[in-house]
Amino acid sequence: MQLHIPVALERCIALLTPSIEAVQNPVVVDATLGMGGHTHELLRRFPNLKVIGLDRDQSAIDVATKTLAEFSARLTIVHAVYDQITDVLSDLNIPSVDGVLFDLGVSSMQLDFAERGFAYSQEAPLDMRMDQSSGLSAQEVLNTYSRQDLVRVIRTYGEEKFATKIVDNIIAAREAGTLRTTTDLATIVKESIPAPARRTGGNPAKRTFQALRIEVNNELSVLERALPAATSHLVVGGRVVVMAYQSLEDKIVKRYFSEITASRSPLGLPIDLPNSAAHFSLVIRGSESATDEEIEANPRAASMRLRAVERLAA
């Protein structure tokens, strides 16, 4: 099976390397295992490394289990959402780790398999669940949410200024029984947006599909819980590396990293007061994006923003 090459592979490995090389038996959590691209390369390059791989998508776990079989002695794969890091580590009797990697958003596998319902360009059931064993599907959200809640979801999570018109047409279609597939929804969105606004910004359905995916998978609140969980288990010198692909996720990461790297001493003092110094530092000032070469090879990388922090003190 051909191994998937993830975005910013070399940069992520470079950011995690100091933490891995600082200890004899390092442990890294790949909080979004996917098809295992990052984990494969980490395990290949660092023979003493152990990886705990988490994913909520059983299909991804099935693929990763096969592609990473040669490393099975140093890899533990767990079917879990990444805000369950604390529970997973507790179950494994691992109190602390040397690194945590998050590659957020929808995976290439989920987009490429049309039947999952993530892609607006291919006809499929309106599912969009990353974990197909639980939760409401996009179809259920569209058919059961009130007008007010649908407007909130599409406006907030899709940053869609035509949310009201889109929702009115969604409700009309669901009452008529004509909202059944991804292409039905994509057509409704396109017809709801004025022609001049459709000429820029790519497919007009992109924002609505993003909004539904975030709602179905509870992505933002999961991330808000996962970041503190990840940093709480880091050893001194350990790092958390995060790749975000849309602005709402990146804002959460930026805000949290800013909070934990800020001194609590009053401004103007030459040194930090006792117990007021930040326990984390930014490894990257601001954020980094994918290289031009990566974007050319994989256009999905264009929106990626990479951030990282390191633990300075317990």
Beta strands, then each sheet from edge to edge (+ up, - down):
strand 1: 27-30
strand 2: 50-55
strand 3: 75-79
strand 4: 97-103
strand 5: 234-244
strand 6: 280-282
strand 7: 305-311
sheet 1: 3+ 2+ 1+ 4+ 5+ 7- 6+
end
